[in-house]
Amino acid sequence: MPDQKNIVLQSIYLRILHPHEFLLRKTPPLVSHRKENNIALICNPLAGKGRALRVANHLAGKLRRRSWHFTFYSTDWPTSLEGFTAVWLAGGDGTVHEFINRYPATSVPVALFKAGSGNDFAWKLYGDLSPEEYFDIAMKGLCKKIDAGVCNGRYFINGVGIGFDGSVVKTMGSRKHLTAGHLSYLAVVLRNIFIFREQEMVISTEGWQREGSFFMLAIANGSRYGGGFQVAPRAEIDDQFLDLVLIRPIGLWKRFRYLPLIKKGEHLHLPFIESHRLRKITIQSPVILPAHLDGELMESDRFEIGLSAHPFLFVC
């Protein structure tokens, strides 16, 4: 086992004198001890412009003071979660997306501490509680089964957006990791309102089909993304359904007029919008369409989307 005092001193030295090297260097994990608990404390050190690392370090201190057994992972995540009794994950929606795709079969309970640029899934789990307030909930470890979806073989926990919001994520590119989640998302949304053109799609699902031009399709497990846009306000993360929100072509002035309603989740009654609950759906197009899964870009001319047979356990 590495000497704990030397590791802590090394981490302090790197953070003060070489902060960039501290974020990227692969250092041995910090470990604290308590036999009846074995927590994998995991973060993406770049999430939230370093906020996830700060939150994870704070959690490590609190666990150490309570003599709980944990292993701290940042740049090097564990190859397996076997032997761990819980995962404490510090980050945002992108970190959760990476986690469920790296450990798709895990049944280890996950406590998610919001620390990213976008924290929409954490908000769905436990509202506006701070990481400090959520700590007491995580200590109790009470969890429930949370649905996940699969799109073209890749897992998602919050939702898939095809068309307009896929174009937004494509436009943002790597910048979405460098700026505040909601503000950067909103700025690119406003730009794409002017330039985006509806695309032809064929939508096939359980018992019906739609064909034509569409502004946007949201296939949601959670109810919001983009740092607070309530795109699918009726969606629940544990009802074993996905919520489809289908938006037909809308003119430029209506895009501006109704954007505030979409932000607040008050748009489902509009005549150019349909909403359905389903378990699987196929979207085809004659052209390559931009899409996002939990904010991560995917492009294809065919999307096969459904519920995962394996739910995840989240502390909430």
N, C-alpha and C positions, 0 to 999 in steps of 0.2 A: 504493500500500500504506500503511495507517495506521502512524504512528510507534509502534514497539513499547514504547519507554520511557514515552511518555505514556499508552498504554493500560494498562500495568501499574500506574502511579501512580494513574490514575483508578480502577482496580478496587480497589486497596488503600484509597483514600479512601472509596469507597462501602461497602466491607465493614465498615470501622471505624465510620464516622459515620452511615451510612444503610443498614444491612443489609437492610431490607425492600426499599428501592429497588434495591439491588444484585441481588436475586433476580429482580425483575420488569423492570428496565430492559433495553432492547434495545441492547446495546453491540456495537461491531464485533468480529468474531472475532479471537482471537489466532492468529498464524501463526508457525511456525518453519520452517526450510528444510533440505531434503535432497532432491535431485532424484529419486533412485531410490525414495523412499517418499513417499506422499501420503495421509496418514491424516485421516479425518474423526473428530474426537474429539467425541462427542455425549453430552449428559446432559440429564435433566429436573432443573432446579435445585431443585424442591420434593420430589423423590423421597427417601424415607428421612429426612424432616424436615431436608433440606439436606445429608445425607451424600453424595448423588450429586455435588453440586457440589464438595464438599471432595475427593472421590476424583478427580474430573475435573481439578481444579486441580493435584493432586499428580501425576497422570499427565502433565499438560502440562509441569510442571517437569522431570520425568524425560526426556521426549522432547526438550525444548529443550536439556538438557545433552548429549544425544547427537547434537544437530544433525539430528534427523529432521524432515522436512517434515510439518506438520500444520495443520489449521484447527479451532479450538475453537468449537463451537456449543452454546448452552444454550437461551435462550428462542426463538431463531430457528434452526430446523433447516434444512439445505439443501433446496432444491426438487428437486434431483437429486443422485445419487451418482456421476454420470458423471465420470470423471477421477480418482476416488479408488482407491487400491490396497487400502485396508482401512478398516473402521469400528471404532473403539473406543467402546463404548457403556457408560456408567456409569449404573446404575439397577437396578431390580428387575423383577418380572414384568410390572407395568403398563407400564414403559418399553419392554420387549421387545415387548409387545402393540402399543403405539403404533407402534413402529418397523416391524414386519412389515406392518402395515396401511397405513403411509405409503409403504413401498417394497416392494410385494408381488412385483415382478419382479426385484429386485436379485440379482446374482450376486457382489457384493463380499463378501469374507470379513469376518465380524463377531467381534470379541473382546468378550465380555460381562464387565464388572467388577461384581461384586455390590455394590450400594449402595442397595437399596431396603428397604421394610418387609417385603416378601416376596421371597425369592431362591430359590424352588424350582427354577426352570429352570436357573439358574446352578449350583445344587447338582448337578443331573442331569448337567450338562456336565463339571464338574471337582471335584465333591465339596466338601470343607470347606476348600479352599485359600483363603487371604486374597487380597484384591486385590493386595497386594504380592507374594505368592508366584506369583500368576497372571501377573504382569507378564512374567516370563521366558518363559512359554509364549506369551504374546501377541507378544513380540518375535520368536519363531521363526516364527509365522504359520502353523503346520500346522493344517489344518482338515478337517472332514468334512461330508458332506451330512446335514442334519437335516430330518426331516419337519415338515410343518405341516398343520393341518386347516382346513377352511372350514365355518362354520355360518351359514346364511342370508346368504351372501355376505361374511361377515366372517371374517378369518383368526384362528387361534389357534395357539399354539405349545405350550402346556402341557396344556390340557384344557377341557372344557365340563362344567358341573354343572347338572342340571335337578332341580327339586324342593327337597329339604331344603337343600342347600348353595347353591342359587340364592336361597332365602329368607334364608339367612344373609347373603349379600352385599347383598340388598335392604335388610335390617334395618340393616346397617352403614352404608350410604349413604356420605356424604362423610367419616364418621368414620374409615373405613379408611385415609384418607390422613394422619390426624393422630395415630395411635397406633401402637405397636409391632405388627408384623404378626401374630406368633403369639399374643400375649396378647389382642389385640383380637378376633381370629378365634375363639379359644377361648371368650372371654366370651360372644360372641353365639351361638356353637354351643350353649352350655349353656342360654341363654335360649330358643332355638328348639326345643330338645328338649322343652320343656313345651308350646309353643303350636302347633307345626307339625302339620298334618293331611295325610295322604296324598292324592294326587290321581289321578284317572282318566287313563290314557294308553293309546294304542295304539302299540306299538313294532314297526316293520317294518324288516327288514334282509335280508341275503343268505340266502334260503332258509328263513326262519322268521319268526314273528310272535308277540308277546306282547300280551295285553290285560288290563287290570285296574287296581287301585290300586297305586301304587308310592311308596315313601318317598323314593327318590333314584335318579337315573341319573348315572353319571359316564362320559363319553366322553373317554378320556385319551390324550394323546400322551406326556407325561411321567408319572412315577409318583406325584408328590406335589404338593399345593398347600395353601394356608392356613397357610404358615409351618411345614410339616413333617408334615402329615397324609398318610400313605402310602395314599391311596385306591385306587390301581391299582398295586400293588407289582410286577407283572410287565411293566408297560409299558416299552417302549424307544423312544427318540426317533429311531431310524434304521432301524427294521425294516419300514417301509412298511405298518404296521398301526396302527389305533386299538384301544384296549382298552376294552370296555364292562363296567362293573361295575353291576349291577342289584340294587337292594335292595327287597324286598317289604315290606309293612307290618310294623312291629314295635312292641310295647307300650312304655310309658314306662320301666318298670324295665329292659327289655332295651336300650333306647337308652343308658342310663347304664352298664349292664354291659359293653356291647361297644364303647363309644367308645374306651377305651384300646387295644383290639385294632386298630381302624381306624387309630388314630394310628400304631401300629407296623407296619401292613401285614400283620396276622396274622388277617384276617377272611374270606378267600375260601372257607374250608371250611364256613362257617356255612350252615345249611339254607335260610335265607331270602335267600341271595345267589347270583347267577349271574355268571359272568365269561366273556366271549367276545372273540375277536380278529376285527376286521372292517375293512372299508375305507369303508363308507357305511352310514347309518342314517337313518330318518325317525321322528320322534316327533310324535304328534298328541294333542290334548286338547280336550275341550269347553269348557275355560276357559283364560284366559291364565295361563301358568306363568312363575314367576321362574326365571331361569337366569343363569349367569355364563360368560364366556369369559375365561380367564386372570385371573379376579377382577373383570372388568368386567361390569356388569349388562346383561342382555338379557331382554326379556319377549315372549312370543309364544304362540300356540296351536298352532304348527307349526314344527318344527325340521328342516331338511335339513342333514345333517352328512356330510362326507366328507373324504378326503385331498386336499390340494392337489397338483396336477400339478407344482408348482415347489418343490423343496426349497430350504432356505437353507444357506449355508455358515457354520459357526461354528468358531472356533478353540478347540481343546480338546486 
